[in-house]
């Protein structure tokens, strides 16, 4: 059974979705129990993989291979390294929480909602463990369908507009990547006599500099839209604001990371000769995104939109870490990917709690809630502090490593990016102050109830992980270390060129 763990990882949510679909009409509790059981079963499989994972090597592990379209050289190839393992764990950790949250946040078509959440989980996991680029692309595109439906059916008043914008941006943006991947497979056939889309074969493919430039540009465009990098970010605020709470959690927690993961998994190791030219440009755009996202977040009247723009800023930090092209910066970027998924997921859940009680997310509609909902205030405070990178919480480690790596690559960009940390503290603490402090001047707010048991079950694991990643980052960094070094080696950068920080040792 251990030989097919990755296939099992992908299959279990699909089986769960099928069982939910077969449940009788009105059996909402049974549907939710099936969905929760399936998501927990996937979580158990992922823990089994983590327990067996060998962090001393950066090569793909738990590999599986079977012929799929032999005439084209396409194989059902799966594998997992330290980078993808952390993202897989993040995915399977968030999905059961989203299923639990649906009990209070989803009031219509629960069956369809749960089916789409499970299918989305399967597609995300498939993308993370695929080691054939066309299998990667298939799962990449499959992710769009359930997320499109989650926004379009269970979203807010402008859900149709937001879902169409989401799918048009991401689907059209994926086409250049498809062209590049098909061309790479044909280039492999030209060089060896047999087409292959296996990532490891494409890593070894010798391409001219101009060919690498075109491939990198095509893939980078697709991944930058998914991140989303400034100025390709415009679909994100609409998608976040209109998506249901669970959709926002998955979107911010995992889906956005697929763009940064794509840079690490495909664009950088396949096109090493152009990184010296391309990554400084990406670093500069990332810094613009950091500052722009923070400034726009600062003036948002809607809490959810504020968190959405903060994602533009935080993902800018991730791209800055990748652009540094050294171990410290890239490790910081991967750490920040995980950290942002947890912190922002928790923020969206907390915003959703207030929305379910007051049916508004406008900051001006609140104030003075600290005394009314002290438990909620405590959770919001900790998550706010983690989002702004307070030492001792998860956000600090990633941002610190990113800035350290960025400073080695470009002190100017690192200094400019540091202003994003300050701006982040300003808008997040300002939001907290306006919602929690002062007097309650609206009668409706006197009726708001504090967190209930179900909400605590969802939020406590997130809070525990926020603290664990802040005070004990070693196991997370150890898991990714060899994989980051091998990725950079494939990109033509040896660890000798990098400055290693011993904070994790």
Helices and strands as residue ranges (DSSP letters): G 2-4, H 5-22, H 28-52, E 61-69, G 70-72, E 74-80, H 82-105, H 110-129, H 133-154, H 159-192, H 199-203, H 209-227, H 234-242, H 245-250, I 251-255, H 257-262, I 263-267, H 268-270, G 272-274, H 275-298, H 303-323, H 327-358, G 363-365, H 369-372, H 374-387, H 394-409, H 411-436, G 443-447, H 453-471, H 474-490, G 495-497, G 502-504
